[in-house]
Amino acid sequence: MKKLEMMPVHMAVDKSVKIIGKLKEIEMKDIGSAIGYYLSEPVEVKFDVPPYTKSTVDGYAVRAENVLGATRKTPVTLQVVGESSMGGKVTTYTLNDGEAQYVPTGGMLPDGANAMVMIEDTDLGKEDVKVYKPTTIGSNMIYKGDDLKTGDTGVKSGVCLTSRHVGLLAALGISSVKVYKNLRLQ
């Protein structure tokens, strides 16, 4: 006689769903009550995530080529041209050679900037800022669309939704999804 192997319930359900094929009945669920349900259609990303190029540090948006060779003994001085703010407030300024703009963590980088210098590597100047350390292109920043791009699939069809998926759906501005109705044993 063949010994039966045990498997966790979620694996048994996944295996059963694959054997049965697509379930026929679909319903709309608020994302908060959709955990444990299987998504019936893919969720398409409607906007880039993040929606703008942002800083990962408090510091100054710069052009990396402007601060090459910066040291404590021979700092590079840049003109400060305003500051960006938190929360994705759009900055319309385009950074030129020899300029820097203060940007807090999560703040939007101005066009023309290609790197961030941490405040610890500056004199915190208001009109002019001395930069004491070089940086490289892409340092201390996240580019627009680095996580997800418009048109990407955010969550694939057939996925059993978890709290992780619900968080992503909420970040994408989605409040309800189409799911397969749960099987009922009779």
N, C-alpha and C positions, 0 to 999 in steps of 0.2 A: 504494500500500500504506500502511495506517495505522500510524503509529509507536506502539509500546507505551510506556506511561508506567510508570515504576518508582514503587513506594511502599514505605514501611517495613513490615517484617514484621508488627508489631503492628497496623497499619492494615489490612493484608490479612487478618489473622485476624479482626479485628472485623467487617470487611465480609463475610467468608465466613460467620461465625456469624449475621449478620443475614439473609443470603441463605438459608442452610440452615434457619433457624428455630431453635426451642429444641432443644437436644440432648436425647436421651432418657435416656441413662444417667447416674445420679446416684450419688455416693459421698460418704462422710464423710471429711473431712480435718482433721487437727490444724491449727490456724491457722498454725503455724510452717512447715508444708510445703504450705500452700495458695496461696502466691504464684504468680501466673501462671494460676491456675484461675479459671473463671467461676462466680460465686455463683449457685446455682440457686433460692434464695428470699431474700426480704428479711430483714434482721436487725432485729428490733424492740428498741428501748431499754427495758430493764426498770426503770431508776431514773434520776432526774434527774442530770445532769452539769453542774456539780459537784453533789454530793448535799447541800450546805449552802451558805449564803451565807458567803463567805470574804473575808479581807483580801488585798490585793495588796501591802501594805506592812507594815513593823513600825510599830506606832502604837497609837492609842487609838480604840476604837469609841465613837462619840458620836451624839447627835441633832444634826444640822446646825443646827437652829434655836437650839440652846443656845450655839453659838460664833459667831453672827453678830456682826460688828463687832470680833472679837478682833484685837488688834495687839500689837506688842512693848511699846508704851507703856501700853496698856490691855488686858492679857490677861484671858481668861475663866478662872475657876478652877472646876474640876469635881471632885467626890468620886470617887476611884478605888475601884471595887467589884470587886476581884479581877482575875484574868487568864484568858484563854483559852489553850489550848495548840495545838500543831501536830498534824497528822494526823487532823483531823476528830473529835477528842474532843468529845463533845456538851457544850455549856454550857447549863445549864437556867435561868440567871439572865435576868430581863427588865430591861433598862436603863430607868431612870426619868429624868425631867427632872433636870438638874444632875449627872448621873453619867457616868462614863467607865469603860471596861474595857480593860486592855492586851490587845492581840491581835497575835501575831507574823504574819509573812507566811505565808499559807496557813491561818491559824487561823480558827476558826468565830466569826462575829459573834453576840453575844447578841440575842435578840428585843428589839425596841424601838430598836436602833441603826439608823441609816440612812446613816451615812457613817463614814469613817476619817480621822483626823488623823495625819499622819506624825510620828514621834518627833522629827524635826528641827524641827518647829513647836511643840514643847512644852518644858517644863523637866524631863521624865522623872520627874515626881513619883510617889511610891509611895502616899501616902494622899490627897493632893490633887494635881492636875496643872494647871499653868498652860498654856493654849492661846494661842499667839501669832498664829494665822492662821485666818481663817474657812474653812469647807469647804462643799461643797454636797451635797445628797442624792445618794447613789450614788457619791460620790468614793472612789477607792482601794479598791473592793470589786467582787466578782463575785457576782451573785445566784444562788441555787439555781436550777438548770435553765437558766442562760443559754446554755450550749453545746448541750445536748440535754435534752429533756423526756421523761418516761415516755410510751411509746407512739409516739414519733417513729421514723422509719426511720433506723437508724444507717448501714446500707449497703444500697443497692438491689440487687434481683435483676438478674443479668446483668452485673454489674460484674466486670472482670478484677482480681482482688485484687493489691494491691501491699503493700509494707512499711508504708505509711501506713495502709492498711485493717487490716492485722494489728495495728498498734499500737492503733487504735481498738477493735477487737474485744477485745483483751486488757484495755483499760481498762474495757470493758463486762462483763468477767468471762466472756467466751465463749472456750472452749478448742478447740472444733471447729465446723465449718460444713459444710453440704451444698453440694457443687460438682458441676458437670458434668464427667464424665470427659473427659480430653483426647482430641482426635481423633487417630487413628493412620492414617497414610497407608500403603497396602499396594500 
